[in-house]
Amino acid sequence: MADRKYGEPAPPTTSTIRGEDWYGRTLTAEQYRRVEFLDVDMAEITTENTVFDECSFRGVAFNLSAHTNSGFLNCTFSACSFFDATFTSCKLTGSMFDGCTYSLLKASGGDWSFAGLPGADLRGASFRELRMREVDLTGARCQKATFRDIDLSGAWLTKADFSDADLRGSDISALDPYNVEVARAVIDPDQAITLAFTLGLKVLPA
């Protein structure tokens, strides 16, 4: 079970879809509320304008899936696979992830605020132009990941590793270089000034 921030319990589900093969399905403008998806194959599934509200996904394969303008709101993902999955202009606000894999995951646009990805292995994943306010990345492995133009204000980043990551254009005001690894990370001049102030350095004109 994914631990939710502030100790809030996961929403209870009211129905279960178990062991079904949804491989390659297209879901357009569909609605699912408080449904448990258990060991469902959603590989290469396509969703558009589809909403999963307070649903639970356990052992679900999202490999090579593509999601556009869809919502996974306050959902729980446990032991799911997101190999080469793509999320475009999607909302995953408040959703929690536990024991999942994310190789080649790509997300652009949309809102992942308040999502929980503690300890997630996000090495090589790509996030662009997202709202990720107060996202929980505690202990996450983000080496060589891309976080471009991301709103990370209020994010939980303690013991996260952003070594060799591309952070340009992102709000890194919540990043404490004393407890976050940022060796060789790529940043822009404005971010360099932010980090300098965090370290207590004086930035003066030449």
DOZADREN-113193 format. One line per 4 residues: their letters; for each residue y, z, x of N, C-alpha, C. Coordinates in nm, 4 decimals. Last residue first. Example, Ala and Ser with C-alpha at 12.3 -4.5 7.8 and 13.67 -1.06 7.14 Angstrom:
% residues 2
sa) -0.2250 0.7080 1.2850 -0.1060 0.7140 1.3670 0.0030 0.7870 1.2900 ~ -0.5690 0.7800 1.3190 -0.4500 0.7800 1.2300 -0.3300 0.7800 1.3200
***
This chain:
% residues 206
aplv) 4.1644 -1.1349 3.0312 4.1538 -1.1535 3.1760 4.2916 -1.1451 3.2413 ~ 4.1881 -0.8716 2.7884 4.2089 -1.0100 2.8319 4.2046 -1.0191 2.9829 ~ 3.9200 -0.6356 2.7451 4.0604 -0.6661 2.7745 4.0725 -0.8136 2.8130 ~ 3.7214 -0.4074 2.6023 3.7335 -0.5532 2.6143 3.8812 -0.5864 2.6270
klgl) 3.5401 -0.1347 2.7129 3.6723 -0.1850 2.6798 3.6758 -0.3348 2.7022 ~ 3.2359 -0.0032 2.5683 3.3093 -0.0756 2.6717 3.4480 -0.1158 2.6209 ~ 3.0594 0.1183 2.3978 3.1718 0.1962 2.4463 3.2513 0.1299 2.5554 ~ 2.8683 -0.0289 2.2820 2.8324 0.0355 2.4080 2.9472 0.1174 2.4661
tfal) 3.0105 -0.1333 2.0711 2.9016 -0.0399 2.0425 2.8621 0.0381 2.1670 ~ 3.1776 -0.3077 2.2102 3.2356 -0.1906 2.1477 3.1283 -0.0865 2.1156 ~ 2.9800 -0.4940 2.2849 3.0572 -0.4240 2.3878 3.1209 -0.2981 2.3301 ~ 2.8931 -0.5920 2.0409 2.8009 -0.5117 2.1213 2.8760 -0.4335 2.2289
tiaq) 3.1286 -0.7302 1.9656 3.0737 -0.6237 1.8811 2.9819 -0.5330 1.9615 ~ 3.1434 -0.9182 2.1711 3.2491 -0.8173 2.1594 3.2008 -0.6996 2.0759 ~ 2.9181 -1.0675 2.1098 2.9254 -1.0004 2.2396 3.0317 -0.8909 2.2368 ~ 2.9895 -1.1763 1.8674 2.8836 -1.0755 1.8699 2.8848 -0.9990 2.0020
dpdi) 3.1810 -1.3587 1.9561 3.2213 -1.2503 1.8664 3.1163 -1.1385 1.8654 ~ 3.0213 -1.5377 2.1184 3.1250 -1.4508 2.1765 3.1676 -1.3350 2.0859 ~ 2.6705 -1.5091 2.0101 2.7959 -1.5816 2.0272 2.9032 -1.4859 2.0801 ~ 2.3422 -1.4800 2.1661 2.4476 -1.4361 2.0761 2.5733 -1.5185 2.1024
vara) 2.0039 -1.4597 2.2238 2.1171 -1.5525 2.2258 2.2187 -1.5069 2.1221 ~ 1.8355 -1.2164 2.4265 1.8708 -1.2707 2.2951 1.9954 -1.3588 2.3081 ~ 1.7632 -1.0923 2.6631 1.7689 -1.2389 2.6626 1.7956 -1.2990 2.5236 ~ 1.6802 -0.7998 2.4920 1.6803 -0.8705 2.6202 1.6737 -1.0221 2.5984
vevn) 1.6987 -0.6176 2.2888 1.7696 -0.7448 2.2716 1.7728 -0.8259 2.4021 ~ 1.5557 -0.3596 2.1108 1.5385 -0.4434 2.2298 1.6037 -0.5801 2.2049 ~ 1.7256 -0.0737 2.0036 1.6745 -0.2057 1.9660 1.6656 -0.2907 2.0916 ~ 1.8550 0.1525 2.0847 1.7209 0.1698 2.0266 1.6645 0.0403 1.9691
ypdl) 2.0908 0.0706 2.2017 2.0192 0.1812 2.2652 1.8792 0.1999 2.2059 ~ 2.2102 -0.1204 2.0447 2.1354 -0.1664 2.1631 2.0636 -0.0552 2.2375 ~ 2.1922 -0.1247 1.7126 2.2223 -0.0276 1.8171 2.1430 -0.0668 1.9417 ~ 2.3118 -0.3159 1.4570 2.2241 -0.3195 1.5747 2.2752 -0.2221 1.6800
asid) 2.4814 -0.3427 1.2504 2.3837 -0.2341 1.2397 2.2936 -0.2256 1.3618 ~ 2.6275 -0.5692 1.3096 2.6969 -0.4405 1.3163 2.6011 -0.3225 1.3079 ~ 2.5629 -0.8318 1.3165 2.4754 -0.7398 1.3904 2.5412 -0.6029 1.4046 ~ 2.5587 -1.1011 1.1245 2.6237 -0.9704 1.1271 2.5285 -0.8726 1.1946
sgrl) 2.5186 -1.4117 1.3071 2.4707 -1.3053 1.2184 2.5553 -1.1788 1.2322 ~ 2.5826 -1.6051 1.4913 2.6438 -1.6121 1.3593 2.6056 -1.5011 1.2645 ~ 2.2766 -1.5887 1.6697 2.4124 -1.6407 1.6577 2.4589 -1.6486 1.5119 ~ 2.0351 -1.4976 1.7557 2.1058 -1.4166 1.6565 2.2438 -1.4716 1.6246
dads) 1.7297 -1.5776 1.8591 1.8585 -1.6428 1.8389 1.9300 -1.5723 1.7243 ~ 1.5428 -1.3747 2.0924 1.5730 -1.4232 1.9575 1.7106 -1.4896 1.9552 ~ 1.4664 -1.2546 2.3283 1.4664 -1.4013 2.3247 1.4952 -1.4585 2.1861 ~ 1.3864 -0.9612 2.1498 1.3877 -1.0290 2.2785 1.3784 -1.1807 2.2593
fdak) 1.4069 -0.7835 1.9420 1.4666 -0.9153 1.9252 1.4758 -0.9899 2.0586 ~ 1.2275 -0.5395 1.8017 1.2341 -0.6141 1.9277 1.2833 -0.7559 1.8995 ~ 1.3119 -0.2175 1.6637 1.2808 -0.3601 1.6481 1.2983 -0.4292 1.7829 ~ 1.3926 0.0445 1.6802 1.2725 0.0062 1.7552 1.2276 -0.1372 1.7265
tlwa) 1.5790 0.0141 1.3848 1.5307 0.1026 1.4901 1.3969 0.0555 1.5469 ~ 1.7005 -0.1240 1.1815 1.6536 -0.2009 1.2966 1.5941 -0.1150 1.4077 ~ 1.7963 -0.1778 0.8683 1.7227 -0.0765 0.9429 1.6525 -0.1472 1.0592 ~ 2.1264 -0.3048 0.7909 1.9819 -0.3231 0.8135 1.9236 -0.2069 0.8937
gsld) 2.3968 -0.3081 0.7394 2.3198 -0.1944 0.6904 2.1707 -0.2043 0.7137 ~ 2.4022 -0.6592 0.7514 2.4789 -0.5352 0.7397 2.3930 -0.4250 0.6784 ~ 2.3096 -0.9077 0.8090 2.2198 -0.7953 0.8375 2.2927 -0.6618 0.8261 ~ 2.3345 -1.2130 0.7089 2.4042 -1.0881 0.6795 2.3043 -0.9741 0.6940
idrf) 2.2964 -1.4722 0.9465 2.2319 -1.3776 0.8558 2.3218 -1.2565 0.8341 ~ 2.3135 -1.6912 1.1275 2.4059 -1.6767 1.0137 2.3467 -1.5873 0.9048 ~ 1.9794 -1.6907 1.2281 2.1087 -1.7572 1.2384 2.1889 -1.7386 1.1107 ~ 1.7376 -1.5832 1.3756 1.8152 -1.5157 1.2715 1.9578 -1.5711 1.2812
takq) 1.4298 -1.6743 1.4942 1.5645 -1.7238 1.4677 1.6241 -1.6461 1.3517 ~ 1.2295 -1.5205 1.7535 1.2580 -1.5568 1.6144 1.4016 -1.6073 1.6041 ~ 1.1627 -1.4240 1.9999 1.1749 -1.5693 1.9858 1.1925 -1.6134 1.8408 ~ 1.0484 -1.1267 1.8504 1.0682 -1.2030 1.9715 1.0660 -1.3533 1.9413
crag) 1.0303 -0.9324 1.6584 1.1081 -1.0522 1.6261 1.1351 -1.1364 1.7505 ~ 0.8562 -0.6964 1.5180 0.8481 -0.7777 1.6392 0.9105 -0.9141 1.6093 ~ 0.9940 -0.3951 1.3811 0.9486 -0.5335 1.3660 0.9501 -0.6063 1.4999 ~ 1.0854 -0.1340 1.3708 0.9677 -0.1628 1.4525 0.9178 -0.3052 1.4430
tldv) 1.2402 -0.1996 1.0697 1.2041 -0.0934 1.1633 1.0765 -0.1311 1.2392 ~ 1.3671 -0.3613 0.8942 1.2964 -0.4263 1.0044 1.2586 -0.3236 1.1111 ~ 1.4664 -0.3690 0.5810 1.3972 -0.2755 0.6696 1.3153 -0.3542 0.7715 ~ 1.7947 -0.4685 0.4836 1.6536 -0.5019 0.5020 1.5926 -0.4023 0.6010
ermr) 2.0633 -0.4377 0.4287 1.9770 -0.3192 0.4227 1.8287 -0.3543 0.4249 ~ 2.0912 -0.7794 0.3583 2.1569 -0.6492 0.3632 2.0549 -0.5365 0.3428 ~ 2.0469 -1.0464 0.4052 1.9397 -0.9513 0.4342 1.9997 -0.8119 0.4484 ~ 2.1138 -1.3615 0.2996 2.1591 -1.2233 0.2858 2.0380 -1.1335 0.3068
lerf) 2.0918 -1.6390 0.5296 2.0350 -1.5489 0.4296 2.1178 -1.4219 0.4185 ~ 2.0953 -1.8484 0.7246 2.1926 -1.8409 0.6152 2.1387 -1.7592 0.4977 ~ 1.7569 -1.8431 0.8213 1.8879 -1.9050 0.8350 1.9691 -1.8885 0.7064 ~ 1.4820 -1.7569 1.0108 1.5637 -1.7154 0.8971 1.7040 -1.7703 0.9195
sagr) 1.1633 -1.8169 1.1334 1.2997 -1.8678 1.1265 1.3664 -1.8237 0.9972 ~ 0.9323 -1.6748 1.3759 0.9747 -1.7064 1.2394 1.1212 -1.7490 1.2396 ~ 0.8671 -1.5896 1.6310 0.8755 -1.7333 1.6062 0.9161 -1.7717 1.4654 ~ 0.7375 -1.2928 1.5137 0.7592 -1.3727 1.6329 0.7570 -1.5219 1.5982
ldag) 0.7103 -1.0955 1.3277 0.7903 -1.2121 1.2903 0.8189 -1.3011 1.4107 ~ 0.5198 -0.8660 1.2224 0.5140 -0.9549 1.3382 0.5809 -1.0862 1.2993 ~ 0.6659 -0.5661 1.0937 0.6184 -0.7031 1.0729 0.6198 -0.7820 1.2038 ~ 0.7585 -0.3067 1.0889 0.6463 -0.3380 1.1766 0.5965 -0.4800 1.1665
plga) 0.8821 -0.3458 0.7614 0.8650 -0.2572 0.8770 0.7405 -0.2951 0.9584 ~ 1.0198 -0.4977 0.5647 0.9300 -0.5644 0.6589 0.9061 -0.4758 0.7811 ~ 1.1507 -0.4968 0.2515 1.0889 -0.4092 0.3495 0.9879 -0.4834 0.4343 ~ 1.4739 -0.5903 0.1235 1.3312 -0.6174 0.1452 1.2788 -0.5258 0.2548
fswd) 1.7450 -0.5643 0.0888 1.6617 -0.4486 0.0533 1.5114 -0.4770 0.0643 ~ 1.7882 -0.9189 0.0536 1.8433 -0.7839 0.0690 1.7446 -0.6780 0.0192 ~ 1.7397 -1.1831 0.0658 1.6270 -1.0949 0.0979 1.6766 -0.9513 0.1155 ~ 1.8482 -1.4674 -0.0860 1.8791 -1.3248 -0.0711 1.7510 -1.2452 -0.0503
ggsa) 1.9528 -1.8055 0.0091 1.8932 -1.7032 -0.0757 1.9245 -1.5620 -0.0315 ~ 1.8802 -1.9896 0.3152 1.9522 -1.9639 0.1912 1.8869 -1.8492 0.1138 ~ 1.5472 -2.0153 0.4327 1.6871 -2.0553 0.4456 1.7558 -2.0381 0.3112 ~ 1.2640 -1.9459 0.6264 1.3418 -1.9104 0.5082 1.4869 -1.9504 0.5320
klls) 0.9385 -1.9914 0.7447 1.0756 -2.0415 0.7473 1.1445 -2.0038 0.6158 ~ 0.6693 -1.8946 0.9561 0.7446 -1.8738 0.8318 0.8870 -1.9240 0.8483 ~ 0.5045 -1.9101 1.1769 0.5812 -2.0300 1.1403 0.6513 -2.0173 1.0050 ~ 0.3130 -1.6374 1.0666 0.3273 -1.7428 1.1670 0.3974 -1.8654 1.1081
ytcg) 0.2833 -1.3913 0.9371 0.4009 -1.4733 0.9075 0.4183 -1.5904 1.0041 ~ 0.0774 -1.1604 0.7561 0.0985 -1.2450 0.8730 0.2001 -1.3526 0.8366 ~ 0.0886 -0.8108 0.6456 0.0889 -0.9551 0.6241 0.1045 -1.0295 0.7566 ~ 0.1048 -0.5335 0.6226 -0.0163 -0.5931 0.6776 -0.0258 -0.7422 0.6573
dfms) 0.3354 -0.5467 0.3662 0.2511 -0.4562 0.4437 0.1271 -0.5307 0.4914 ~ 0.6534 -0.5644 0.2173 0.5454 -0.6356 0.2848 0.4680 -0.5377 0.3718 ~ 0.8474 -0.5654 -0.0824 0.7898 -0.4934 0.0299 0.6693 -0.5687 0.0850 ~ 1.1657 -0.6596 -0.2272 1.0217 -0.6774 -0.2101 0.9730 -0.6120 -0.0810
gtlk) 1.4401 -0.6519 -0.2657 1.3619 -0.5334 -0.2961 1.2128 -0.5461 -0.2760 ~ 1.4693 -0.9977 -0.3136 1.5363 -0.8683 -0.3092 1.4417 -0.7554 -0.3497 ~ 1.4181 -1.2590 -0.2662 1.3088 -1.1650 -0.2444 1.3644 -1.0235 -0.2383 ~ 1.5109 -1.5682 -0.3844 1.5461 -1.4274 -0.3848 1.4193 -1.3439 -0.3682
cstf) 1.5719 -1.8825 -0.2117 1.4903 -1.7917 -0.2933 1.5437 -1.6486 -0.2846 ~ 1.6463 -2.1102 -0.0637 1.7335 -2.0569 -0.1693 1.6562 -1.9683 -0.2665 ~ 1.3222 -2.1657 0.0282 1.4543 -2.2269 0.0285 1.5340 -2.1766 -0.0910 ~ 1.0607 -2.0885 0.2289 1.1382 -2.0345 0.1171 1.2801 -2.0894 0.1285
tadf) 0.7442 -2.1885 0.3369 0.8868 -2.2191 0.3371 0.9514 -2.1633 0.2108 ~ 0.4745 -2.1090 0.5635 0.5339 -2.1064 0.4288 0.6853 -2.1263 0.4409 ~ 0.3205 -2.0962 0.7924 0.4006 -2.2171 0.7691 0.4534 -2.2249 0.6259 ~ 0.1379 -1.8381 0.6585 0.1383 -1.9387 0.7653 0.2142 -2.0643 0.7210
fsca) 0.1295 -1.5913 0.5280 0.2410 -1.6819 0.5022 0.2494 -1.7898 0.6100 ~ -0.1058 -1.3881 0.3686 -0.0821 -1.4806 0.4785 0.0275 -1.5791 0.4395 ~ -0.1242 -1.0334 0.2921 -0.1059 -1.1737 0.2543 -0.0787 -1.2584 0.3787 ~ -0.1483 -0.7547 0.2844 -0.2512 -0.8360 0.3492 -0.2450 -0.9815 0.3048
sftc) 0.0640 -0.7262 0.0103 -0.0260 -0.6532 0.0993 -0.1335 -0.7479 0.1510 ~ 0.3707 -0.7157 -0.1355 0.2780 -0.8072 -0.0693 0.1936 -0.7274 0.0295 ~ 0.5424 -0.6548 -0.4319 0.4696 -0.5928 -0.3214 0.3685 -0.6932 -0.2676 ~ 0.8799 -0.7200 -0.5572 0.7350 -0.7400 -0.5524 0.6744 -0.6649 -0.4333
nlfg) 1.1475 -0.7436 -0.6295 1.0850 -0.6113 -0.6254 0.9327 -0.6204 -0.6279 ~ 1.1002 -1.0749 -0.7066 1.1927 -0.9632 -0.7207 1.1177 -0.8306 -0.7262 ~ 1.1065 -1.3612 -0.6053 0.9998 -1.2623 -0.5916 1.0726 -1.1281 -0.5894 ~ 1.2174 -1.6703 -0.7382 1.2411 -1.5289 -0.7152 1.1127 -1.4490 -0.7051
snth) 1.3342 -1.9952 -0.6251 1.2410 -1.9070 -0.6947 1.2700 -1.7611 -0.6579 ~ 1.4441 -2.2150 -0.4960 1.5176 -2.1510 -0.6064 1.4280 -2.0594 -0.6906 ~ 1.1267 -2.3045 -0.3854 1.2665 -2.3448 -0.3951 1.3298 -2.2806 -0.5178 ~ 0.8619 -2.2912 -0.1608 0.9261 -2.2248 -0.2741 1.0749 -2.2579 -0.2724
asln) 0.5500 -2.3907 -0.0520 0.6925 -2.4236 -0.0494 0.7570 -2.3708 -0.1770 ~ 0.2755 -2.3080 0.1711 0.3385 -2.3117 0.0396 0.4874 -2.3397 0.0552 ~ 0.1236 -2.2761 0.3984 0.1803 -2.4083 0.3724 0.2403 -2.4207 0.2324 ~ -0.0346 -1.9930 0.2574 -0.0263 -2.0866 0.3683 0.0252 -2.2231 0.3229
favg) -0.0595 -1.7680 0.1091 0.0552 -1.8532 0.0785 0.0704 -1.9627 0.1845 ~ -0.3237 -1.5912 -0.0121 -0.2894 -1.6893 0.0904 -0.1754 -1.7770 0.0408 ~ -0.3455 -1.2452 -0.0813 -0.3112 -1.3786 -0.1307 -0.2731 -1.4686 -0.0130 ~ -0.4011 -0.9736 -0.0651 -0.4961 -1.0685 -0.0091 -0.4717 -1.2110 -0.0548
rfsc) -0.2044 -0.9153 -0.3398 -0.2953 -0.8507 -0.2450 -0.3984 -0.9519 -0.1966 ~ 0.0955 -0.8742 -0.4909 0.0119 -0.9769 -0.4303 -0.0732 -0.9097 -0.3233 ~ 0.2520 -0.7792 -0.7879 0.1810 -0.7330 -0.6695 0.0896 -0.8443 -0.6208 ~ 0.5851 -0.8017 -0.9341 0.4431 -0.8369 -0.9238 0.3837 -0.7815 -0.7941
edfv) 0.8520 -0.7903 -1.0182 0.7742 -0.6677 -1.0005 0.6239 -0.6948 -1.0014 ~ 0.8441 -1.1167 -1.1148 0.9235 -0.9953 -1.1284 0.8324 -0.8730 -1.1218 ~ 0.8760 -1.4285 -1.0125 0.7743 -1.3241 -1.0107 0.8501 -1.1922 -1.0068 ~ 0.9929 -1.7319 -1.1367 1.0263 -1.5923 -1.1076 0.9022 -1.5045 -1.1181
tnet) 1.0939 -2.0592 -1.0383 0.9896 -1.9712 -1.0918 1.0192 -1.8276 -1.0480 ~ 1.2264 -2.2780 -0.9345 1.2873 -2.2034 -1.0451 1.1861 -2.1126 -1.1155 ~ 0.9243 -2.3871 -0.8131 1.0648 -2.4219 -0.8290 1.1178 -2.3523 -0.9531 ~ 0.6572 -2.3864 -0.5797 0.7264 -2.3232 -0.6917 0.8713 -2.3688 -0.6933
tiea) 0.3480 -2.5021 -0.4771 0.4902 -2.5328 -0.4822 0.5509 -2.4630 -0.6022 ~ 0.0814 -2.4178 -0.2524 0.1424 -2.4108 -0.3852 0.2910 -2.4443 -0.3722 ~ -0.0579 -2.4069 -0.0171 0.0078 -2.5332 -0.0518 0.0607 -2.5345 -0.1955 ~ -0.2496 -2.1357 -0.1352 -0.2165 -2.2262 -0.0257 -0.1629 -2.3580 -0.0812
mdvd) -0.3210 -1.9313 -0.2990 -0.1985 -2.0023 -0.3335 -0.1548 -2.0953 -0.2201 ~ -0.5934 -1.7780 -0.4075 -0.5584 -1.8802 -0.3093 -0.4370 -1.9575 -0.3596 ~ -0.6035 -1.4274 -0.4567 -0.5777 -1.5593 -0.5150 -0.5385 -1.6562 -0.4035 ~ -0.6544 -1.1506 -0.4300 -0.7392 -1.2500 -0.3617 -0.7261 -1.3882 -0.4252
lfev) -0.4714 -1.0796 -0.7108 -0.5686 -1.0214 -0.6186 -0.6602 -1.1301 -0.5624 ~ -0.1769 -1.0129 -0.8494 -0.2519 -1.1287 -0.7997 -0.3425 -1.0776 -0.6881 ~ -0.0636 -0.8456 -1.1262 -0.1295 -0.8262 -0.9975 -0.2076 -0.9522 -0.9639 ~ 0.2506 -0.8673 -1.2846 0.1156 -0.9217 -1.2723 0.0623 -0.8890 -1.1331
rryq) 0.5148 -0.8146 -1.3687 0.4198 -0.7057 -1.3462 0.2740 -0.7534 -1.3503 ~ 0.5646 -1.1348 -1.4914 0.6199 -1.0001 -1.4802 0.5078 -0.8974 -1.4724 ~ 0.6511 -1.4635 -1.4396 0.5409 -1.3680 -1.4293 0.6032 -1.2299 -1.4099 ~ 0.7428 -1.7833 -1.5491 0.7821 -1.6421 -1.5408 0.6565 -1.5548 -1.5371
eatl) 0.8423 -2.1118 -1.4323 0.7484 -2.0185 -1.4938 0.7935 -1.8748 -1.4676 ~ 0.9698 -2.3429 -1.3293 1.0364 -2.2615 -1.4311 0.9393 -2.1697 -1.5056 ~ 0.6740 -2.4719 -1.2146 0.8139 -2.5038 -1.2401 0.8660 -2.4206 -1.3560 ~ 0.4336 -2.4923 -0.9783 0.4849 -2.4029 -1.0819 0.6340 -2.4291 -1.0968
trgy) 0.1620 -2.6725 -0.8798 0.3068 -2.6783 -0.8902 0.3507 -2.5912 -1.0067 ~ -0.1151 -2.6013 -0.6550 -0.0508 -2.6044 -0.7867 0.1006 -2.6203 -0.7734 ~ -0.2569 -2.5786 -0.4168 -0.1829 -2.7011 -0.4434 -0.1154 -2.7087 -0.5788 ~ -0.4828 -2.3441 -0.5418 -0.4493 -2.4312 -0.4290 -0.3742 -2.5561 -0.4763
wdeg) -0.5615 -2.1369 -0.6907 -0.4379 -2.2043 -0.7317 -0.3925 -2.3031 -0.6251 ~ -0.8400 -1.9908 -0.7859 -0.8006 -2.0947 -0.6912 -0.6795 -2.1693 -0.7470 ~ -0.8713 -1.6297 -0.8256 -0.8563 -1.7668 -0.8756 -0.8099 -1.8616 -0.7651 ~ -0.9078 -1.3537 -0.7853 -0.9983 -1.4492 -0.7242 -0.9830 -1.5934 -0.7688
rits) -0.7401 -1.2403 -1.0740 -0.8272 -1.2065 -0.9619 -0.9104 -1.3270 -0.9166 ~ -0.4679 -1.1130 -1.2160 -0.5296 -1.2443 -1.1924 -0.6090 -1.2295 -1.0636 ~ -0.3924 -0.8547 -1.4453 -0.4462 -0.8936 -1.3150 -0.5015 -1.0350 -1.3195 ~ -0.1237 -0.6543 -1.5824 -0.2315 -0.7526 -1.5960 -0.2736 -0.7971 -1.4576
ttpp) 0.0651 -0.4690 -1.5176 0.0066 -0.4585 -1.6515 -0.1039 -0.5601 -1.6767 ~ 0.1603 -0.2580 -1.2408 0.1288 -0.3885 -1.2994 0.0563 -0.3687 -1.4322 ~ 0.4348 -0.0438 -1.1561 0.2981 -0.0624 -1.2046 0.2783 -0.2023 -1.2615 ~ 0.6288 -0.0751 -0.8571 0.6213 -0.0894 -1.0024 0.4762 -0.1077 -1.0471
apeg) 0.5820 0.1755 -0.6067 0.5747 0.0351 -0.6459 0.5662 0.0255 -0.7978 ~ 0.8177 0.4504 -0.5779 0.6840 0.3957 -0.6013 0.6904 0.2477 -0.6350 ~ 1.0373 0.5312 -0.3098 1.0228 0.4811 -0.4458 0.8832 0.4227 -0.4650 ~ 1.1042 0.6293 -0.0606 0.9910 0.6875 -0.1300 0.9708 0.6398 -0.2725
ykrd) 1.3014 0.4908 0.0694 1.3449 0.6056 -0.0092 1.2309 0.6658 -0.0921 ~ 1.1102 0.1898 0.0641 1.2224 0.2697 0.1126 1.2588 0.3784 0.0135 ~ 0.7565 0.2000 0.0328 0.8862 0.1529 -0.0127 0.9953 0.2468 0.0379 ~ 0.4774 0.0941 0.2054 0.5657 0.2080 0.1817 0.7048 0.1575 0.1456
am) 0.2165 -0.0907 0.0616 0.3405 -0.0935 0.1368 0.4254 0.0276 0.1007 ~ -0.1189 0.0000 0.0851 0.0000 0.0000 0.0000 0.1239 0.0000 0.0887
***
